[in-house]
Amino acid sequence: MPELPEVETVVRELRPRILDIPLISAELLRPDLLKASPVGAESFADFFRGRRFISLERRGKFLIFTLDDGRRLLAHLGMTGAFAVACEGDSQPAHLCSVYHFTGGLRLDHVDARRLGRLALYPPGADIPVLRLLGAEPLDPGFGPDTLLALVRSRGGAARRVRAIHPLLLDQSLIAGVGNIYASEALFRAGIRPQRRASRVGPASLRRLAPAIQEVLREAIRASGTTFDDYRRVDGRPGEFALQLNVYGREGQPCRVCGTPVKRIVLGGRSAFYCPRCQK
């Protein structure tokens, strides 16, 4: 699943390519991807016709496209979703779900092989409830060791504290955008085993973990994200951060720091990877 660095890469690469260019038309080929949308599939084409995207932002793993009249398109890439820039006349890609035609022969293709992503259309001024459910943005200037410590130790967070630290980091209501890859990598940098209960991760360890989360996310963004199977940049190239992974996907391979074989453990139905020597 595309995580924060992959979605941020898509946002940064799409902005100079599609903003302020008039839209001619748009098509929704897979209406089932329109979920919890105040505007229905029958109005999809009219929603975009003659308008322009004036901003594109990321919140957690969501993309928020804003049109010049204040309407918004919300997109989540799910497991296999992607946006790709093409030219009119280029062959249509497989698994095309929606497509946006611009003046000048530009085309924006939205593909999703497994169709586990979602789209939603919002009229001007409409609230987007799902965004209110998201937790802290780990790359915001205000996010730091004290923020993470407060989130994990907060009043009413007893259920959080008995969970293992790895699935806790995947809780989007706690920290928005961190997924399986970067949780494993951040925990490695902080020297924390993924299966440790959050209640047993001391303040000193949590204070190491906050900058570790930020560092690995920023480094992954600089490398344009991580590609294993489906994720691609908007021009079709893969992300390059897989070459820098310390533990994720490296079960049985030697730790890059100490040489101990990396282990894999399943927590909450998700694989987590760690070094049994470097992480305690």
C-alpha positions as CSV (number, residue, x, y, z in Angstrom):
1,M,0.0,0.0,0.0
2,P,1.3,3.5,-0.8
3,E,2.3,5.1,2.4
4,L,3.1,8.8,3.3
5,P,6.3,9.0,1.2
6,E,4.7,7.5,-1.9
7,V,1.6,9.7,-1.6
8,E,3.7,12.8,-1.0
9,T,5.8,11.9,-4.0
10,V,2.7,11.7,-6.2
11,V,1.5,15.0,-4.9
12,R,4.8,16.8,-5.5
13,E,5.1,15.3,-9.0
14,L,1.5,16.1,-10.1
15,R,1.4,19.7,-8.9
16,P,3.6,21.2,-11.7
17,R,2.0,18.9,-14.3
18,I,-1.8,19.5,-13.8
19,L,-2.4,22.6,-11.7
20,D,-4.1,25.6,-13.4
21,I,-4.6,23.7,-16.7
22,P,-8.3,23.7,-17.8
23,L,-10.1,20.4,-17.7
24,I,-12.0,19.4,-20.8
25,S,-13.7,16.3,-19.4
26,A,-13.5,13.5,-16.9
27,E,-14.7,9.9,-16.9
28,L,-15.4,7.5,-14.1
29,L,-14.9,4.0,-15.5
30,R,-15.3,2.2,-12.1
31,P,-18.2,3.7,-10.2
32,D,-17.6,1.3,-7.3
33,L,-14.6,3.4,-6.4
34,L,-16.8,6.3,-5.5
35,K,-17.4,5.7,-1.8
36,A,-19.2,7.8,0.8
37,S,-19.3,10.6,-1.8
38,P,-21.8,13.5,-1.4
39,V,-21.8,13.8,-5.2
40,G,-22.9,10.8,-7.1
41,A,-21.3,9.0,-10.1
42,E,-24.0,10.4,-12.4
43,S,-22.5,13.9,-11.9
44,F,-18.9,12.9,-12.2
45,A,-18.3,14.4,-15.7
46,D,-20.1,17.6,-14.9
47,F,-18.2,18.0,-11.6
48,F,-14.9,18.6,-13.5
49,R,-16.0,20.0,-16.9
50,G,-14.4,23.4,-17.6
51,R,-12.8,23.6,-14.2
52,R,-9.1,23.7,-13.1
53,F,-7.3,22.1,-10.3
54,I,-5.8,25.0,-8.2
55,S,-4.2,23.0,-5.4
56,L,-3.3,19.4,-4.5
57,E,-2.5,18.5,-0.9
58,R,-1.8,15.4,1.2
59,R,-3.4,14.4,4.5
60,G,-2.2,11.1,5.8
61,K,-2.5,8.8,2.8
62,F,-5.2,10.8,1.2
63,L,-4.8,13.2,-1.8
64,I,-7.1,16.3,-1.9
65,F,-7.5,17.9,-5.3
66,T,-9.2,21.4,-5.1
67,L,-11.0,22.9,-8.1
68,D,-11.2,26.6,-8.9
69,D,-14.7,26.8,-7.6
70,G,-13.9,25.2,-4.3
71,R,-15.1,21.6,-5.1
72,R,-12.8,18.9,-4.0
73,L,-11.8,15.4,-5.1
74,L,-10.6,13.1,-2.4
75,A,-8.6,10.1,-3.4
76,H,-7.0,7.2,-1.5
77,L,-4.8,4.8,-3.5
78,G,-5.6,1.7,-1.4
79,M,-3.2,-1.2,-2.1
80,T,-2.6,-0.8,-5.8
81,G,-3.8,2.6,-6.9
82,A,-1.7,5.1,-8.9
83,F,-2.0,8.3,-10.9
84,A,-0.1,8.6,-14.1
85,V,0.4,11.5,-16.5
86,A,-0.1,10.6,-20.2
87,C,-0.8,12.3,-23.5
88,E,-4.0,12.0,-25.5
89,G,-3.4,9.3,-28.0
90,D,-1.4,7.2,-25.7
91,S,-2.9,3.7,-25.1
92,Q,-5.1,3.3,-22.1
93,P,-3.4,1.5,-19.2
94,A,-4.9,-1.7,-17.7
95,H,-7.2,-1.3,-14.7
96,L,-8.2,2.3,-15.6
97,C,-10.7,3.6,-13.0
98,S,-11.0,7.3,-13.8
99,V,-9.4,9.6,-16.4
100,Y,-9.1,13.4,-16.6
101,H,-8.6,15.2,-19.9
102,F,-6.9,18.6,-20.0
103,T,-6.3,21.2,-22.7
104,G,-3.1,20.8,-24.6
105,G,-3.4,17.0,-24.9
106,L,-2.6,16.2,-21.3
107,R,-4.3,13.2,-19.7
108,L,-4.3,12.0,-16.1
109,D,-5.0,8.3,-15.6
110,H,-6.1,6.8,-12.3
111,V,-5.5,3.0,-12.2
112,D,-6.2,0.5,-9.4
113,A,-5.8,-3.2,-10.1
114,R,-7.5,-4.5,-6.9
115,R,-9.9,-1.5,-6.6
116,L,-9.4,-1.2,-2.9
117,G,-8.9,2.6,-3.1
118,R,-11.6,5.2,-3.1
119,L,-12.7,8.5,-4.6
120,A,-15.2,11.0,-3.2
121,L,-16.5,14.3,-4.6
122,Y,-17.3,17.2,-2.3
123,P,-19.2,20.4,-3.1
124,P,-17.6,23.8,-2.1
125,G,-17.4,24.2,1.7
126,A,-18.4,20.6,2.4
127,D,-16.8,18.8,5.4
128,I,-14.7,15.7,4.7
129,P,-15.4,13.5,7.8
130,V,-12.7,10.9,7.2
131,L,-10.0,13.6,7.4
132,R,-11.2,14.5,10.9
133,L,-10.5,11.0,12.1
134,L,-6.8,11.2,11.2
135,G,-4.1,11.6,13.8
136,A,-1.0,13.8,13.9
137,E,1.0,14.5,10.7
138,P,4.5,13.2,11.5
139,L,6.2,15.7,9.2
140,D,4.4,18.8,10.7
141,P,6.8,21.1,12.5
142,G,5.0,20.6,15.8
143,F,5.5,16.8,15.7
144,G,8.3,15.7,18.0
145,P,9.2,13.5,20.9
146,D,6.8,15.2,23.3
147,T,3.9,14.8,20.8
148,L,4.6,11.1,20.4
149,L,4.9,10.6,24.1
150,A,1.6,12.4,24.7
151,L,-0.2,10.4,22.1
152,V,0.9,7.0,23.4
153,R,0.5,7.9,27.1
154,S,-2.6,10.1,26.7
155,R,-5.6,9.8,29.0
156,G,-8.1,7.3,27.5
157,G,-5.3,5.6,25.7
158,A,-5.2,2.4,27.9
159,A,-6.2,0.3,24.9
160,R,-3.4,1.7,22.9
161,R,-0.8,1.1,25.6
162,V,-1.4,-2.7,25.8
163,R,-1.0,-3.0,22.1
164,A,2.4,-3.8,20.5
165,I,4.2,-0.7,19.4
166,H,4.3,-1.7,15.7
167,P,0.5,-2.0,15.1
168,L,0.1,1.1,17.2
169,L,2.2,3.1,14.7
170,L,-0.1,1.9,12.0
171,D,-3.2,3.4,13.7
172,Q,-4.1,6.2,11.5
173,S,-6.1,7.9,14.3
174,L,-2.8,8.2,16.1
175,I,-0.2,9.1,13.4
176,A,-1.5,9.7,9.9
177,G,0.4,8.2,7.0
178,V,2.8,5.7,8.6
179,G,2.4,2.2,7.3
180,N,4.0,-1.2,7.5
181,I,7.3,-0.4,5.7
182,Y,8.2,2.8,7.6
183,A,7.0,1.5,11.0
184,S,9.5,-1.3,10.8
185,E,12.2,1.0,9.6
186,A,11.6,3.6,12.2
187,L,11.6,1.0,15.0
188,F,14.9,-0.3,13.8
189,R,16.5,3.1,13.9
190,A,15.1,3.7,17.4
191,G,16.3,0.2,18.6
192,I,12.8,-0.9,19.6
193,R,11.4,-4.4,18.9
194,P,8.1,-4.2,17.0
195,Q,6.4,-6.7,19.4
196,R,7.1,-4.7,22.6
197,R,4.0,-3.4,24.3
198,A,3.6,0.3,24.0
199,S,3.2,0.5,27.8
200,R,6.7,-1.0,28.1
201,V,8.4,1.4,25.7
202,G,9.9,4.0,28.0
203,P,10.0,7.7,27.5
204,A,13.7,7.6,26.4
205,S,12.8,5.1,23.7
206,L,9.8,7.1,22.5
207,R,11.9,10.2,22.3
208,R,14.2,8.3,20.0
209,L,11.3,7.0,18.0
210,A,9.8,10.3,17.0
211,P,12.8,11.6,15.1
212,A,13.4,8.2,13.7
213,I,9.9,8.3,12.1
214,Q,10.6,11.7,10.7
215,E,14.0,10.8,9.4
216,V,12.9,7.6,7.6
217,L,9.9,9.4,6.0
218,R,12.0,12.3,4.8
219,E,14.7,10.0,3.4
220,A,12.0,7.9,1.6
221,I,10.5,11.0,0.1
222,R,13.9,12.1,-1.2
223,A,14.1,8.6,-2.8
224,S,10.6,9.0,-4.3
225,G,9.2,6.2,-2.1
226,T,9.5,2.4,-2.1
227,T,8.5,0.2,-4.9
228,F,8.0,-3.6,-4.5
229,D,5.2,-4.4,-6.8
230,D,2.6,-1.8,-7.8
231,Y,3.7,1.6,-6.7
232,R,5.0,3.8,-9.5
233,R,5.7,7.5,-9.7
234,V,3.5,9.6,-12.0
235,D,5.9,9.1,-14.9
236,G,6.0,5.3,-14.4
237,R,9.4,5.1,-12.8
238,P,9.7,3.1,-9.5
239,G,10.6,4.6,-6.2
240,E,14.2,3.9,-5.0
241,F,14.0,3.7,-1.3
242,A,13.9,-0.1,-1.3
243,L,17.7,0.0,-1.8
244,Q,18.0,1.7,1.6
245,L,15.7,-0.5,3.7
246,N,17.4,-1.9,6.8
247,V,14.9,-4.6,7.8
248,Y,11.6,-4.4,5.9
249,G,11.4,-7.3,3.4
250,R,14.8,-8.6,4.4
251,E,13.9,-11.7,6.5
252,G,16.9,-14.0,6.9
253,Q,19.3,-11.5,5.4
254,P,22.1,-10.1,7.6
255,C,21.4,-6.9,9.5
256,R,23.3,-4.0,7.8
257,V,24.6,-2.9,11.2
258,C,25.5,-6.1,13.1
259,G,25.1,-9.0,10.6
260,T,22.5,-10.9,12.7
261,P,19.8,-12.4,10.4
262,V,16.7,-10.2,10.2
263,K,13.5,-11.8,11.6
264,R,9.9,-11.4,10.6
265,I,6.9,-11.5,13.0
266,V,3.2,-11.1,12.3
267,L,1.4,-8.5,14.4
268,G,-2.2,-7.7,13.9
269,G,-2.2,-9.6,10.6
270,R,0.8,-7.5,9.3
271,S,4.4,-8.5,8.9
272,A,6.9,-6.6,10.9
273,F,10.7,-7.0,10.5
274,Y,13.4,-6.5,13.0
275,C,17.0,-7.3,14.1
276,P,17.0,-9.3,17.3
277,R,20.3,-7.9,18.3
278,C,20.0,-4.2,17.5
279,Q,16.4,-3.9,18.8
280,K,15.4,-4.6,22.4
